[in-house]
């Protein structure tokens, strides 16, 4: 276990370097990049929460369900927003159609948030109070920390790259 902890930072640097776009390119979400970030999140949970094998087995399906909810929101919400924008831009406006689409968007958000809360409650049920506290902190800071780490890695890669002509 000690050897794994010593290798973890080096492995993280390699994984992050693979996730970074080429110098000068705008970052684009990719399935590979999303899988890498998901792996980093899971690795961080297992490491920082010091999860037992039984806990990991019970939590992983919940994390997958949370990912599915996030993907579904990302797939469906932009479509509904676009439809609402189109309805609002029409002249004359169809007020009833606008109300229906807004209600559909609100219902989708409520259903997804309810599913998200349910999954988080099931995760919390598996964790000790200390692990719950650490999990809450990781959830609050993971995205910001990951973006900061990716930016730092991008800077390191740019500094080590030969100058472009």
URDA-V723688 format. One record per run of one state. SS is the DSSP state (~ for helix, > for strand, _ for the rest). FROM is the first residue (numbers start at 1). TO is the last residue. Records with the same first field share a line. If there is no record, write none. Layout:
# URDA-V723688
SS=FROM-TO, FROM-TO
This chain:
# URDA-V723688
_=1-1, 20-30, 50-52, 90-94, 127-128, 161-165
~=2-19, 31-49, 53-89, 95-126, 129-160
